Amino acid sequence: VTGKGMTPPQKTLYPPEKICMDWRQKRRPGAGLYNLGSTCYLNVILQCLTYTPPLANYLLSRQHSRFCSQQGFCMMCIMEDHVRKVLYSSATAIRPRAVIRDLKFIGEFKPDIPGDAYEFLRCTLNAMHRACLNGSSDLDVSSEETTVIHEIFGGFLRSRVTCLSCKTVFDFFKVFLDVLLKIKGASSLTTALEDFVKPKDMDGKKFFKCSKCKRKVAASKVVTVHHAPRVLTVCLGRADHRSSRKLSQVVEYPEYLDLRPYMSDPAGEPILYSLYAVVVHTGHTCLGGHFFCYTKASNGQWYKMNDVSVDSCAIHTVLGQQAYLLFYAR
């Protein structure tokens, strides 16, 4: 087996043992968020990140802003401020003004144009990750992947490619902050994950260049989770790219998930996750419609967060939704 992409980091930017997965303090849920135009897509992501315990613990400790020398836009400082405001506010709802003001630095978003929650999540985590790298130059790629964002959300996927001519096995490793699953024909998260790790033929256009055969060959590929993240974020791909319609079937998802069957080594101890946030999209097309979310607050209760409103609800309500994004923590 030849492997590629798993070089150990020369420097660790944030020590993983400092990450605290449980809430440091328990309290009632925080404020709702005003919709300032067409901003429900960003409200849901801000809420889900606010209720991600290891991230909230880190942001509330102000470890970033105390040492931040960034002039101008810094996503970590914005999030620190936002999470503190939401969780400590006596108001029932607040305006996420700083996020809206700096939208153009986060990604290609405009407050008055509907956006996609998944896209906003990816851009926000990326902007936070970049903020953590500020002031660190000359880092190797592996060291760059040791920011607090990568330590919380990051895992590794392994693509194991087998040349069907000479049977040589090649391993390629890739870091991920979220997993996008195809859901066509999947009735549950587990069937979508089973499909994700199923061997697939790389024939036709996807010919693989085998370094042993020195030519393009037919090959098969198996993708597995090689290193499990502390927080697993899953997007159920509801956009049907062929018809640009939305796949609105029900995909069941559990409150507790064992990731072990989808790992490179499926025989070890269970790797258990617990659901703590769900983003739901309503509407018939992916471009329009509305986003709201369910999050589990530090008091252990579930709440439906729909822009300004925050209402307590039961877990069976949370599990019966047409989910778009699922957030699980170990």
C-alpha positions as a printed Julia matrix, in Angstrom:
330×3 Matrix{Float64}:
   0.0    0.0     0.0
   1.34   3.43   -0.9
  -0.1    6.36    1.04
  -0.28  10.07    0.37
  -1.52  13.02    2.45
  -0.96  12.0     6.08
   2.27  13.83    6.99
   2.42  14.57   10.74
   2.33  18.33   11.57
   5.61  20.02   12.54
   3.72  22.33   14.89
   0.37  22.05   16.73
  -1.43  25.41   16.77
  -4.11  24.39   19.28
  -3.52  21.52   21.71
  -6.42  19.05   21.25
  -6.43  18.15   24.94
  -7.65  21.68   25.71
 -10.91  21.08   23.85
 -13.84  20.64   26.21
 -16.75  18.71   24.67
 -19.24  19.38   27.49
 -20.74  22.76   28.32
 -18.67  24.54   30.95
 -21.81  26.23   32.25
 -25.45  25.28   31.92
 -28.02  27.96   31.19
 -31.31  28.58   29.44
 -31.21  29.12   25.65
 -30.07  32.47   24.29
 -31.7   35.01   22.0
 -33.35  34.52   18.62
 -31.98  36.34   15.56
 -33.74  38.97   13.46
 -34.02  38.23    9.75
 -32.44  41.29    8.11
 -33.65  40.82    4.54
 -33.22  37.24    3.34
 -30.86  36.12    6.06
 -32.52  32.98    7.49
 -29.73  30.88    5.86
 -27.08  32.59    7.99
 -29.24  32.76   11.14
 -29.53  28.97   11.27
 -25.77  28.47   10.93
 -24.98  31.11   13.56
 -27.4   29.35   15.93
 -26.01  25.85   15.24
 -22.44  27.08   15.82
 -23.48  28.93   18.99
 -24.78  25.63   20.4
 -21.71  23.58   19.38
 -20.35  23.01   22.92
 -16.56  22.81   22.22
 -16.72  25.87   19.95
 -18.89  27.9    22.35
 -16.59  27.01   25.27
 -13.59  28.22   23.3
 -15.28  31.42   22.09
 -16.67  32.3    25.53
 -13.19  31.96   27.04
 -12.02  34.79   24.75
  -8.79  32.9    24.07
  -8.71  34.22   20.53
  -9.44  37.96   20.9
  -7.04  38.37   23.84
  -4.12  37.7    21.49
  -5.61  38.77   18.14
  -3.71  41.51   16.34
  -5.75  41.36   13.14
  -6.69  44.78   11.77
 -10.13  44.83   10.14
 -12.14  41.67    9.43
 -11.61  38.72   11.8
 -14.24  35.97   11.78
 -13.09  34.57   15.14
 -13.53  37.93   16.87
 -16.95  38.36   15.21
 -18.08  34.91   16.38
 -16.7   35.45   19.89
 -18.73  38.6    20.15
 -21.81  37.04   18.57
 -21.92  33.93   20.79
 -21.4   36.0    23.93
 -24.22  38.36   22.87
 -26.67  35.55   22.05
 -26.03  33.48   25.17
 -25.82  36.35   27.67
 -28.46  38.67   26.19
 -31.56  39.54   28.17
 -33.3   40.44   24.89
 -35.48  37.81   23.21
 -33.83  38.48   19.84
 -30.75  40.31   18.56
 -29.54  41.55   15.19
 -26.41  39.78   13.84
 -25.17  43.13   12.47
 -21.42  42.41   12.45
 -21.9   39.24   10.39
 -24.12  41.07    7.88
 -21.68  43.97    7.68
 -18.8   41.65    6.76
 -20.75  39.17    4.61
 -18.65  39.97    1.53
 -15.5   38.82    3.36
 -17.1   35.52    4.39
 -18.21  34.48    0.89
 -20.29  35.53   -2.09
 -23.34  36.5    -0.06
 -25.61  39.54    0.0
 -28.11  40.24    2.8
 -31.05  40.8     0.43
 -30.43  37.71   -1.73
 -31.37  34.26   -0.37
 -28.34  32.09    0.27
 -27.63  28.43    1.0
 -27.07  27.4     4.63
 -24.53  24.68    3.75
 -22.49  27.08    1.66
 -22.6   29.63    4.48
 -21.45  27.02    7.02
 -18.47  26.05    4.86
 -17.48  29.66    4.24
 -17.86  30.6     7.91
 -15.72  27.7     9.18
 -13.17  28.5     6.49
 -13.1   32.19    7.51
 -12.69  31.21   11.19
  -9.92  28.78   10.28
  -8.12  31.51    8.28
  -8.47  33.89   11.26
  -6.75  31.28   13.46
  -3.84  31.16   11.02
  -3.3   34.92   11.18
   0.22  35.77   12.18
   1.44  32.21   11.53
   3.55  32.11    8.4
   5.68  29.36    6.84
   3.52  26.57    8.23
   3.43  23.21    6.49
  -0.04  22.11    5.34
  -0.41  19.55    8.16
   0.36  22.19   10.79
  -2.23  24.52    9.25
  -4.79  21.78    9.92
  -4.26  22.01   13.71
  -6.28  25.19   14.34
  -9.06  24.98   16.94
 -11.56  24.82   14.03
  -9.86  21.76   12.53
  -9.44  20.19   15.97
 -13.22  20.49   16.52
 -14.71  19.86   13.05
 -11.86  18.21   11.15
 -11.44  14.56   10.29
  -9.67  12.55    7.58
 -11.15  10.56    4.72
  -9.18   7.78    3.11
  -9.66   6.98   -0.58
  -8.31   3.5    -1.24
  -7.85   3.01   -4.96
  -7.09  -0.44   -6.37
  -5.66  -0.75   -9.88
  -7.69  -3.48  -11.58
  -4.73  -4.36  -13.84
  -1.85  -4.91  -11.39
  -3.92  -4.98   -8.16
  -1.67  -2.37   -6.48
  -3.45  -0.45   -3.72
  -2.99   3.31   -3.37
  -4.2    5.3    -0.33
  -4.99   9.02   -0.53
  -5.9   10.97    2.62
  -7.91  14.16    2.68
  -8.97  16.39    5.54
 -12.68  17.28    5.82
 -14.76  19.67    7.93
 -18.11  18.24    6.78
 -19.46  15.28    4.84
 -21.83  15.74    1.88
 -24.0   12.66    1.33
 -26.01  11.69   -1.74
 -29.54  10.84   -0.64
 -31.15   9.7    -3.9
 -32.73   6.38   -3.03
 -31.63   6.6     0.63
 -34.32   6.24    3.27
 -32.04   6.94    6.24
 -28.74   8.47    7.26
 -27.31   4.98    7.76
 -28.22   3.86    4.21
 -26.67   7.1     2.83
 -23.49   6.42    4.86
 -23.41   2.79    3.68
 -23.61   4.02    0.1
 -20.84   6.56    0.83
 -18.39   3.8     1.88
 -19.41   1.29   -0.81
 -16.71   0.34   -3.38
 -17.21   2.27   -6.62
 -15.74   1.56  -10.04
 -13.61   4.31  -11.56
 -14.14   3.37  -15.16
 -15.17   5.47  -18.13
 -14.05   9.08  -17.78
 -12.57   8.58  -14.32
  -9.62   6.51  -15.49
  -6.93   6.32  -12.84
  -3.26   6.79  -13.7
  -1.47   3.87  -12.05
   2.13   4.76  -11.19
   3.08   1.09  -11.4
   1.46   0.3   -14.77
   2.52   3.79  -16.01
  -0.8    4.23  -17.82
  -4.44   5.04  -17.26
  -6.27   2.01  -15.97
  -9.68   0.94  -14.71
  -9.71   1.05  -10.92
 -12.04   0.71   -7.96
 -12.24   3.15   -5.08
 -13.46   2.9    -1.49
 -13.84   6.04    0.64
 -13.9    5.59    4.43
 -13.58   7.86    7.46
  -9.98   7.39    8.58
  -9.96   9.77   11.51
 -13.28  10.68   13.12
 -13.9   14.34   13.95
 -15.01  15.54   17.4
 -17.99  17.21   15.74
 -19.46  15.54   12.67
 -21.39  17.79   10.29
 -23.42  16.05    7.6
 -25.18  17.66    4.65
 -27.98  15.6     3.12
 -27.6   16.68   -0.51
 -31.13  17.71   -1.39
 -30.2   19.49   -4.65
 -30.89  17.24   -7.62
 -28.41  18.7   -10.08
 -30.0   17.05  -13.12
 -33.44  18.57  -12.61
 -32.45  21.46  -10.28
 -35.43  20.33   -8.21
 -35.19  19.61   -4.52
 -35.13  16.02   -3.26
 -37.7   16.31   -0.51
 -37.94  12.69    0.61
 -37.79  11.82    4.29
 -34.35  10.65    5.36
 -34.46   9.22    8.86
 -31.64  10.12   11.22
 -30.94   8.9    14.76
 -30.33  10.82   17.96
 -27.27   8.62   18.58
 -24.96   7.53   15.76
 -22.11   5.02   15.75
 -19.58   6.0    13.08
 -17.51   2.81   13.49
 -19.06   0.86   10.54
 -17.95   3.63    8.14
 -14.35   3.83    9.38
 -11.23   2.46    7.63
 -11.05   0.02   10.54
 -14.71  -0.99   11.03
 -13.94  -3.58   13.73
 -12.83  -1.4    16.66
 -14.72   0.1    19.59
 -17.9    2.09   18.75
 -17.41   5.8    17.98
 -20.58   7.31   19.38
 -22.07  10.66   18.48
 -25.07  12.49   19.83
 -27.22  14.83   17.71
 -27.23  18.45   18.92
 -28.49  20.54   15.97
 -30.54  20.13   12.79
 -31.08  22.61    9.94
 -34.36  22.26    8.03
 -35.2   23.75    4.65
 -38.81  24.24    3.59
 -39.85  25.01    0.02
 -39.98  23.11   -3.26
 -36.78  24.4    -4.81
 -33.36  24.8    -3.26
 -33.09  28.43   -4.25
 -36.19  29.77   -2.53
 -37.9   28.64    0.64
 -36.98  29.17    4.25
 -34.45  27.81    6.76
 -35.01  27.17   10.46
 -33.22  24.94   12.93
 -33.44  22.86   16.09
 -30.66  23.08   18.65
 -29.98  21.48   22.01
 -29.11  24.16   24.58
 -26.68  23.71   27.47
 -29.61  22.88   29.78
 -30.12  19.67   27.75
 -33.44  20.87   26.25
 -34.24  21.07   22.53
 -35.5   24.32   20.98
 -36.89  25.25   17.58
 -35.11  28.41   16.43
 -36.9   30.17   13.63
 -35.33  33.63   13.18
 -36.58  35.64   16.21
 -38.55  32.83   17.82
 -37.05  30.29   20.23
 -39.56  27.64   21.39
 -38.89  24.5    23.39
 -39.8   21.2    21.71
 -39.47  17.43   22.18
 -36.81  15.19   20.64
 -39.41  13.29   18.56
 -40.25  16.6    16.81
 -36.54  17.14   16.11
 -36.18  13.64   14.64
 -39.2   13.96   12.34
 -37.93  16.77   10.09
 -36.93  17.06    6.44
 -33.35  17.68    7.54
 -30.74  19.39    5.39
 -27.82  19.62    7.84
 -27.13  17.39   10.85
 -24.69  18.23   13.63
 -23.38  15.41   15.84
 -20.87  15.67   18.71
 -18.85  12.88   20.27
